[in-house]
Amino acid sequence: MKKYTICVLLSLITMTASAQPSRPKAILNHIALYVVNLNTSTSFYRDIIGLDTIPEPFHDGKHTWFSVGPKSHLHLIQGASTVQQHLKNNHLCFSVASVEDFVRQLEKHQVDYENWAGEKKAVTNRVDGVKQLYFKDPDGYWIEINDAKE
């Protein structure tokens, strides 16, 4: 009788679990940034950060699309009237193999950077061993660069 009761309970649990609707899984498709000067911002993300452009469907001179991961994009859209101030907590983050090499890239292009605390030309060493730094793009959006492996 105990075996029968256990089998019935397991069957009910399995049927109940499989009857639960699954939650749809969302994946990142793109991030869009509204920019003042598309050419300046395109050069910044391509030449300083090192992103690759990808074809965009509009062909209207107001959009640049970049690949930022498997099936994920960054869209720059021209049309902002002024550069806005943004909080550092709201930032894009890209990982690189070497923060030191990236610092040389920033310095070559005379881009100011800082650590999380705001110390100029400084890098944060997180408690988990990841190095990170922050800087702004031409439109004032904050960007983090770190050497996290995952």
C-alpha positions in Angstrom: 0.0 0.0 0.0 2.9 2.4 0.8 4.5 1.8 -2.6 1.1 2.5 -4.3 0.6 5.7 -2.3 4.1 6.9 -3.1 3.7 6.1 -6.8 0.4 8.0 -6.9 1.9 11.0 -5.1 4.9 11.1 -7.5 2.5 10.9 -10.5 0.4 13.8 -9.1 3.5 15.9 -8.5 4.9 15.2 -12.0 1.5 16.0 -13.6 1.2 19.2 -11.6 4.7 20.3 -12.4 4.3 19.7 -16.1 0.9 21.4 -16.1 2.5 24.7 -14.9 2.9 27.1 -17.8 6.5 27.9 -18.5 7.6 31.5 -18.2 8.7 33.0 -21.5 12.5 33.5 -21.6 13.6 37.0 -22.7 17.0 37.5 -24.3 18.7 40.8 -25.1 18.1 41.9 -28.6 19.5 45.5 -28.6 20.2 48.6 -26.7 19.5 52.0 -28.4 21.3 55.2 -27.6 20.0 58.6 -28.9 23.0 60.6 -30.0 23.7 64.2 -31.1 26.3 63.5 -33.8 26.1 60.0 -35.4 29.5 60.2 -37.1 31.3 61.2 -33.9 29.5 58.5 -31.9 30.0 55.8 -34.6 33.8 56.6 -34.6 33.9 56.4 -30.8 32.3 53.0 -30.5 34.1 51.6 -33.5 37.6 53.1 -33.1 38.0 53.4 -29.3 35.8 50.7 -27.9 36.5 48.3 -30.8 32.9 47.3 -31.8 32.1 46.0 -35.3 29.4 47.6 -37.3 26.7 45.5 -38.8 24.2 46.2 -41.6 21.2 48.3 -40.5 18.0 48.2 -42.5 17.1 51.9 -42.6 19.9 53.3 -44.8 18.8 56.8 -43.8 22.1 58.1 -42.4 20.5 58.3 -38.9 21.4 54.9 -37.6 24.6 52.8 -36.9 24.3 49.3 -35.6 27.0 47.4 -33.8 27.3 43.8 -32.8 27.8 43.5 -29.0 27.3 39.8 -28.5 25.6 36.8 -30.0 22.4 38.2 -31.6 22.7 41.4 -29.5 23.2 44.8 -30.9 23.9 48.4 -30.0 21.9 50.9 -32.0 23.0 54.5 -32.3 20.3 56.8 -33.4 21.0 60.4 -34.4 18.6 63.1 -33.3 19.4 64.1 -29.7 19.5 67.9 -29.5 22.0 68.1 -26.6 24.4 66.0 -24.6 22.7 64.9 -21.3 24.2 64.1 -17.9 23.8 60.5 -16.8 24.5 58.8 -13.6 27.4 56.3 -13.5 25.0 53.6 -12.1 23.3 53.7 -15.5 26.1 52.4 -17.8 27.0 50.0 -20.6 29.7 47.5 -19.8 32.1 45.7 -22.1 34.7 43.1 -21.1 38.2 43.1 -22.5 41.1 40.7 -22.2 43.3 43.4 -20.7 42.2 46.5 -18.9 45.9 47.8 -19.1 45.8 47.5 -22.9 42.5 49.3 -23.0 43.9 52.1 -20.8 46.6 52.6 -23.4 43.8 52.9 -26.1 42.0 55.5 -24.0 45.1 57.5 -23.4 46.1 57.3 -27.1 42.7 58.9 -27.9 42.9 61.3 -24.9 39.7 59.9 -23.3 39.5 60.6 -19.6 38.7 57.6 -17.4 38.2 57.0 -13.7 37.5 54.3 -11.1 34.2 53.8 -9.4 35.0 56.3 -6.7 35.7 59.0 -9.4 39.5 59.1 -9.1 40.9 60.2 -12.4 43.1 57.9 -14.4 42.5 55.1 -11.8 41.2 51.5 -12.0 38.9 49.8 -9.5 40.0 46.4 -8.3 36.8 44.6 -7.2 36.7 42.2 -4.3 36.3 39.3 -6.9 39.5 40.3 -8.6 37.9 42.0 -11.6 39.5 45.3 -12.8 37.2 48.0 -14.0 37.2 51.6 -15.2 34.6 54.1 -16.3 34.4 56.9 -18.9 31.8 58.7 -20.9 31.0 58.5 -24.6 30.6 61.8 -26.6 26.9 62.0 -25.5 27.6 61.6 -21.8 26.6 57.9 -21.5 28.8 56.1 -19.0 30.7 53.0 -20.1 32.4 50.5 -17.9 35.3 48.4 -19.2 36.3 45.3 -17.1 38.3 42.1 -17.5 35.6 39.8 -16.2 35.9 36.4 -17.8 32.1 35.6 -17.6 
